[in-house]
Amino acid sequence: MTRKPARMYRKIEGQVYTRREYMGGVPACRITQFDTGNLKESFPMRFTLGAEEAAQVRDIALEAARVSAVRVLEKGAPNAFRLKVRRYPHQILREHKMATGAGADRISDGMRRAFGKPVAHAVRAQIGTELLTIYTTPDHAETAKEALRKAAHKLPMPTRLLVSSSP
Protein backbone atom coordinates (compact mmCIF):
# COMPACT_ATOMS: atom_id res chain seq x y z
CA MET A 1 0.00 0.00 0.00
CA THR A 2 1.42 3.37 -0.97
CA ARG A 3 0.81 6.45 1.11
CA LYS A 4 0.25 9.85 -0.42
CA PRO A 5 2.97 12.31 0.57
CA ALA A 6 1.94 14.88 3.15
CA ARG A 7 1.36 18.29 1.61
CA MET A 8 3.55 20.72 3.46
CA TYR A 9 2.49 24.33 3.25
CA ARG A 10 4.30 25.38 6.41
CA LYS A 11 7.57 26.33 4.72
CA ILE A 12 7.86 29.76 3.16
CA GLU A 13 9.25 29.27 -0.31
CA GLY A 14 8.73 30.84 -3.71
CA GLN A 15 7.16 34.11 -4.69
CA VAL A 16 4.13 35.60 -3.03
CA TYR A 17 1.08 34.61 -5.10
CA THR A 18 -1.71 37.06 -4.27
CA ARG A 19 -3.16 38.63 -7.43
CA ARG A 20 -6.65 37.15 -7.61
CA GLU A 21 -7.57 38.98 -10.82
CA TYR A 22 -5.09 36.84 -12.77
CA MET A 23 -6.42 33.48 -11.63
CA GLY A 24 -9.76 31.74 -11.65
CA GLY A 25 -11.37 29.42 -9.15
CA VAL A 26 -9.83 30.80 -5.97
CA PRO A 27 -11.73 29.45 -2.94
CA ALA A 28 -13.19 31.90 -0.43
CA CYS A 29 -11.30 32.76 2.75
CA ARG A 30 -12.45 30.49 5.59
CA ILE A 31 -12.13 33.04 8.39
CA THR A 32 -15.68 34.12 9.21
CA GLN A 33 -15.00 37.00 11.63
CA PHE A 34 -11.88 39.03 12.24
CA ASP A 35 -13.31 40.90 15.26
CA THR A 36 -15.38 39.10 17.91
CA GLY A 37 -16.70 39.78 21.38
CA ASN A 38 -17.59 43.15 22.90
CA LEU A 39 -16.50 45.66 20.23
CA LYS A 40 -17.98 48.76 21.90
CA GLU A 41 -15.97 48.71 25.13
CA SER A 42 -12.23 49.35 25.49
CA PHE A 43 -10.30 46.96 27.74
CA PRO A 44 -7.11 47.72 29.73
CA MET A 45 -5.20 44.46 29.09
CA ARG A 46 -3.90 43.06 25.82
CA PHE A 47 -2.77 39.46 25.23
CA THR A 48 -1.17 38.63 21.88
CA LEU A 49 -0.16 35.36 20.26
CA GLY A 50 3.05 35.87 18.25
CA ALA A 51 4.96 33.53 15.94
CA GLU A 52 8.35 32.22 17.10
CA GLU A 53 9.28 30.76 13.69
CA ALA A 54 8.63 31.89 10.15
CA ALA A 55 5.85 29.79 8.64
CA GLN A 56 2.77 29.84 6.46
CA VAL A 57 -0.48 29.54 8.41
CA ARG A 58 -3.49 28.36 6.42
CA ASP A 59 -6.81 30.15 6.80
CA ILE A 60 -8.36 26.94 8.13
CA ALA A 61 -5.81 26.83 10.97
CA LEU A 62 -6.42 30.50 11.84
CA GLU A 63 -10.18 29.93 11.91
CA ALA A 64 -9.75 26.84 14.13
CA ALA A 65 -7.57 28.86 16.52
CA ARG A 66 -10.13 31.69 16.60
CA VAL A 67 -13.05 29.34 17.30
CA SER A 68 -11.10 27.55 20.03
CA ALA A 69 -10.21 30.83 21.75
CA VAL A 70 -13.74 32.26 21.50
CA ARG A 71 -15.21 29.09 23.01
CA VAL A 72 -12.99 29.44 26.10
CA LEU A 73 -13.61 33.19 26.38
CA GLU A 74 -17.40 32.96 26.11
CA LYS A 75 -17.49 30.52 29.03
CA GLY A 76 -14.95 32.29 31.26
CA ALA A 77 -15.43 35.97 30.39
CA PRO A 78 -18.82 36.52 28.75
CA ASN A 79 -19.12 40.02 27.29
CA ALA A 80 -15.76 41.03 28.82
CA PHE A 81 -13.39 40.42 25.90
CA ARG A 82 -12.58 41.35 22.35
CA LEU A 83 -10.69 38.96 20.07
CA LYS A 84 -9.04 40.24 16.92
CA VAL A 85 -7.43 38.19 14.12
CA ARG A 86 -4.44 40.38 13.25
CA ARG A 87 -3.44 39.03 9.82
CA TYR A 88 -5.45 38.49 6.62
CA PRO A 89 -4.51 35.42 4.55
CA HIS A 90 -3.49 37.02 1.22
CA GLN A 91 -1.18 34.24 0.01
CA ILE A 92 -2.94 31.78 -2.31
CA LEU A 93 -1.70 28.20 -2.18
CA ARG A 94 -1.63 26.00 -5.28
CA GLU A 95 -1.58 22.25 -5.58
CA HIS A 96 -0.66 20.01 -8.49
CA LYS A 97 -2.82 16.94 -8.00
CA MET A 98 -1.24 13.79 -9.35
CA ALA A 99 -3.19 10.71 -10.36
CA THR A 100 -2.20 7.66 -8.31
CA GLY A 101 -3.06 4.00 -8.51
CA ALA A 102 -3.09 1.38 -11.25
CA GLY A 103 -2.91 2.80 -14.76
CA ALA A 104 -2.08 6.32 -13.59
CA ASP A 105 0.99 6.46 -15.83
CA ARG A 106 -1.27 6.37 -18.92
CA ILE A 107 -3.36 9.33 -17.64
CA SER A 108 -0.83 11.54 -15.91
CA ASP A 109 1.55 13.97 -17.57
CA GLY A 110 3.89 13.91 -14.58
CA MET A 111 5.40 17.30 -13.89
CA ARG A 112 4.57 18.76 -17.29
CA ARG A 113 2.67 22.07 -16.91
CA ALA A 114 2.56 21.54 -13.13
CA PHE A 115 1.50 25.06 -12.12
CA GLY A 116 -1.29 23.78 -9.88
CA LYS A 117 -4.79 24.91 -9.03
CA PRO A 118 -5.60 27.32 -6.18
CA VAL A 119 -6.68 25.33 -3.12
CA ALA A 120 -6.46 27.61 -0.06
CA HIS A 121 -5.27 30.89 1.47
CA ALA A 122 -2.41 31.40 3.92
CA VAL A 123 -0.68 34.02 6.04
CA ARG A 124 3.08 34.34 5.66
CA ALA A 125 4.11 34.86 9.27
CA GLN A 126 7.65 35.94 10.08
CA ILE A 127 9.25 35.73 13.54
CA GLY A 128 7.35 38.03 15.89
CA THR A 129 4.25 38.35 13.68
CA GLU A 130 1.14 38.92 15.81
CA LEU A 131 -1.63 36.52 14.81
CA LEU A 132 -4.36 36.82 17.47
CA THR A 133 -4.99 39.50 20.10
CA ILE A 134 -7.38 39.39 23.07
CA TYR A 135 -8.36 42.58 24.90
CA THR A 136 -9.90 42.02 28.35
CA THR A 137 -10.00 43.13 32.00
CA PRO A 138 -7.45 42.10 34.69
CA ASP A 139 -10.13 39.88 36.29
CA HIS A 140 -10.20 37.67 33.19
CA ALA A 141 -6.45 37.55 32.51
CA GLU A 142 -6.13 33.83 33.25
CA THR A 143 -9.06 33.03 30.95
CA ALA A 144 -7.41 34.99 28.12
CA LYS A 145 -4.10 33.16 28.64
CA GLU A 146 -5.89 29.80 28.58
CA ALA A 147 -7.77 30.78 25.41
CA LEU A 148 -4.55 31.69 23.61
CA ARG A 149 -2.83 28.54 24.89
CA LYS A 150 -5.59 26.42 23.33
CA ALA A 151 -5.54 28.50 20.14
CA ALA A 152 -1.77 27.97 19.83
CA HIS A 153 -2.32 24.20 19.56
CA LYS A 154 -4.20 24.78 16.28
CA LEU A 155 -1.32 26.63 14.62
CA PRO A 156 1.53 24.92 12.74
CA MET A 157 4.47 26.61 14.48
CA PRO A 158 5.65 27.45 17.99
CA THR A 159 4.11 30.63 19.38
CA ARG A 160 4.70 33.04 22.24
CA LEU A 161 2.21 34.82 24.49
CA LEU A 162 2.85 38.55 24.85
CA VAL A 163 1.11 40.52 27.61
CA SER A 164 0.81 44.31 27.66
CA SER A 165 -1.52 47.09 28.68
CA SER A 166 -3.81 48.36 25.94
CA PRO A 167 -2.95 51.75 24.38
ZIJO-V712277 format. One record per run of one state. SS is the DSSP state (h for helix, s for strand, l for the rest). FROM is the first residue (numbers start at 1). LEN is the number of residues. Records with the same first field share a line. If there is no record, write none. Layout:
# ZIJO-V712277
SS = FROM-LEN ; FROM-LEN
This chain:
# ZIJO-V712277
l = 1-19 ; 23-12 ; 38-7 ; 52-3 ; 77-4 ; 86-5 ; 96-8 ; 108-9 ; 126-4 ; 137-1 ; 153-6 ; 166-2
h = 20-3 ; 59-18 ; 104-4 ; 138-15
s = 35-3 ; 45-7 ; 55-4 ; 81-5 ; 91-5 ; 117-9 ; 130-7 ; 159-7
